Amino acid sequence: MGSRRSLGRSFGWLWAAYAVSAFGTRLAFDAFPMIAILVLHAGPAQVSALTAAGLAVGAVVAVPLGPWVEFRRKRPVMVAMDLVRFAALLSIPAAYALGRLGFAQLVVVSVVVAAADIAFRAASGAYLKSLVPQEDLLVANGRFEGTTWTTTLLGPPLGTTAIGLLGPMATVVADAVSYLLSAAGIRAIGGGEPRPARRTAAPRRRAGGLLAGWRYLLAHPTLRPLLFNTVLVNALIMATMPLLAVLMLGRLGFAPWQYGLAFAVPCVGGLIGARLARRLVARFGQRTVMLASGTLRACWSLGLAFVGPGAAGMVLVMAVELGLITCSSVFNTVFATYRLERTATDQVARTLSAWSVTGKAATAALTGLWGLLAGLTGPRTAIALAGLLLLATPFLLPRRDNAPRHEGEPAPVPT
């Protein structure tokens, strides 16, 4: 998306694999919270705990995976993580069919999927940087971003319809199969992939785990504030999603298909943002676009605290999400490219792992905290507080860009 020129057959297979797994994920939009609410009759605290526990424990499990990925060929790692997610997800409908599904299994599967997701993202980021010339990274990331929002536009309405017709496990099965197809697509890329060279300090560096990745990020003049900004923004947004699900599906009486539609239609903004990003960068510059879109994306979520029942409530959710998604799509496209450009090539895997672990841990912590807050004050008040805090996050964005691209990056601090 954003450009019609070809990035090659190998990128085409990688893009196709990403598209099919992204569609499966969005088809199963909020599947675990919906299963917890509709099948296990969980309340706000339990739904938030489910999301938080999966992310938190998954992040802990993933801590050693960054260094492990760094010294492995990336495609086999990606295939393995797809197969792990396939098997884990398939266990949910199997247990449901046998009448043995419980809350604990949902937590365990969410942990496995979260850990595998971190490893996959680290490997795919490093692989993309080696696969696509640097001048085409913005185009490639724009296509991934556009695909994300296309699948988000189509997946939730189809998924909630499937739940209504076939039951709550239909989309989980589809999500599992999508990972199997993704693994097949990545294998189809073909060609050789050289094994990453092991330097003499590798054993000692591996023993340091992800600490070197965090040190690298915290020592970087622009990646450091971007880390704080993106982690906090994403965590605050995601912390309110279980509460919004409980509010809309429970207290306000929205049907599952209405809930899915309210979040699907605004995803057209993601397509717009992904297509605009490259043009905006060409006209205004990378730093200006990242700062402006990063500021604007923080201004929308407060409106979700005022959602009401009926058509008016759906329109409000759609309007808020349209603004949020459009700004986020521009930001994500430019930010993903900037992060790869500013990260030294031999640090990409562990740096992306450190970033993902930090993000998932922060999201888990805030999701659990907001679940407790909602139990004390109600979902609407907790959503409003998150929206107010988001208004302060633009102050964490870097105002100057004096950092070199990766070729000139300083060496990481030894561990």
ZAKOL-318949 format. One record per residue (C-alpha): residue in one letter; x, y, z. Coordinates in steps of 0.5 Angstrom, whole numbers, plus 500, padded with zeros to 3 digits. Example, Ala and Ser with C-alpha at 12.3 -4.5 7.8 and 13.67 -1.06 7.14 Angstrom:
% ZAKOL-318949
A525491516
S527498514
***
This chain:
% ZAKOL-318949
M500500500
G502507499
S506505493
R505500487
R512499485
S514491487
L519490493
G520483490
R518476490
S521474497
F517481500
G511479497
W511472500
L512475507
W507480506
A502475504
A504471510
Y503477515
A496479511
V493472513
S495471520
A493479521
F486477518
G486471523
T487475529
R482480527
L477475525
A478473533
F477480535
D477480543
A476473542
F478471549
P475477553
M468475549
I469468551
A470470558
I464474558
L459470554
V461463556
L465463563
H460469565
A466473568
G466480570
P470486569
A476484574
Q476477571
V476480564
S482485565
A486480569
L485475563
T488480559
A494483564
A496476566
G497473559
L501479557
A505480564
V507472564
G508472556
A513478557
V517475562
V517468558
A520472552
V525475556
P531470554
L528470547
G531476544
P538474545
W536467542
V533470536
E539474535
F543468533
R538464529
R536464522
K530469522
R525465518
P525458522
V524462528
M518465525
V515459522
A516456529
M513461533
D507461528
L506453529
V507454537
R501459536
F497455532
A497449537
A496453543
L490456540
L487450537
S487447545
I481452546
P476449542
A478442543
A477443551
Y471447550
A468441545
L470436551
G467441556
R473442560
L475449558
G476454564
F479460566
A486458567
Q487455560
L485462557
V490465561
V495459559
V494460552
S494467552
V501467556
V504462550
V501466545
A504473548
A511470548
A511467541
D508474539
I514477542
A519472539
F516473532
R516480532
A523481533
A525476528
S521479523
G523486524
A530483523
Y529479517
L525485514
K531490515
S535485511
L530483506
V528490504
P533496502
Q533502507
E530507502
D524502501
L523501509
L517506509
V514503503
A514496506
N512499513
G506502510
R504496506
F504492513
E500498516
G495498511
T494491511
T493491519
W487496518
T484492512
T484486516
T481490522
L476493518
L474486515
G475481521
P471484527
P464484523
L465477520
G468474526
T462477530
T457474525
A461467525
I460467533
G453469532
L452463527
L457458529
G458459536
P464463540
M470458538
A469459530
T474465530
V479462535
V479456530
A480461524
D485464528
A489458529
V489456522
S491463520
Y498462523
L499455520
L498458513
S502464515
A508459517
A507456510
G507462506
I514464510
R517457508
A515459501
I520465501
G525460499
G532462498
G538461503
E539465509
P546466512
R547464520
P548470524
A555471526
R557469533
R562474536
T567472541
A563476546
A557472544
P556467550
R557473555
R552477552
R547472551
A547471559
G546478559
G539477556
L535483554
L539488558
A543490553
G537491548
W534496554
R541499555
Y541500548
L535504548
L536508554
A542510551
H539513545
P537520545
T531519541
L529512541
R529513549
P523518549
L519514543
L520508547
F516511553
N511515549
T509509545
V509504551
L505509555
V500510549
N499503547
A498501555
L493506556
I489505550
M489497551
A488498558
T481500557
M479495552
P476490556
L473495560
L469498554
A467491552
V464490559
L461496558
M458496551
L456488551
G454488558
R451495561
L449498555
G446492551
F450492545
A450485541
P457482539
W456484532
Q454491534
Y461491538
G465489532
L462493527
A463499532
F471498532
A471495524
V468501520
P473506523
C479502521
V478505514
G482511517
G488506518
L488505510
I488513509
G493514514
A498508511
R497511504
L498518507
A504517511
R509517505
R507523502
L507527508
V514525510
A516527503
R513534504
F514535511
G519531513
Q520525518
R520528525
T515533523
V510528521
M512523527
L511529532
A504531529
S501525528
G504522535
T500528538
L494528535
R493520536
A493522544
C487527543
W481522542
S480516547
L477521552
G471521548
L470514549
A468515557
F461518554
V459512550
G451511551
P446506548
G443505542
A445508535
A448515538
G453511542
M455507536
V456513532
L460516538
V465510538
M466510531
A468517530
V473517536
E476511533
L476514526
G480520529
L485515533
I486510528
T488515522
C493519527
S496512529
S496509522
V500515520
F505515526
N506507526
T508507519
V513513520
F515510527
A516503525
T521506519
Y525511524
R526505529
L529500524
E533506521
R536508528
T537501530
A544498529
T543492524
D546487529
Q542490535
V535489531
A532483534
R534484542
T532491541
L525489538
S524484543
A526489549
W521494546
S516488546
V517486553
T517493555
G510494552
K507488554
A509488561
A506496561
T500494558
A499488563
A500492569
L496498567
T490493565
G490490571
L490496575
W485499571
G481493572
L481494579
L480501578
A474500574
G471495580
L472501585
T469507580
G466503575
P468502567
R466509565
T470513570
A476508569
I476510561
A475517563
L482517567
A486513562
G483519556
L486524561
L493521562
L493520554
L493528553
A500528557
T503523553
P505528547
F510531552
L514525552
L515525544
P522527542
R523534540
R529534536
D532529532
N540529532
A541522532
P545518527
R542513522
H544506524
E551506521
G553511526
E550508532
P554508538
A556501541
P552498546
V554498553
P557491555
T553486559
***
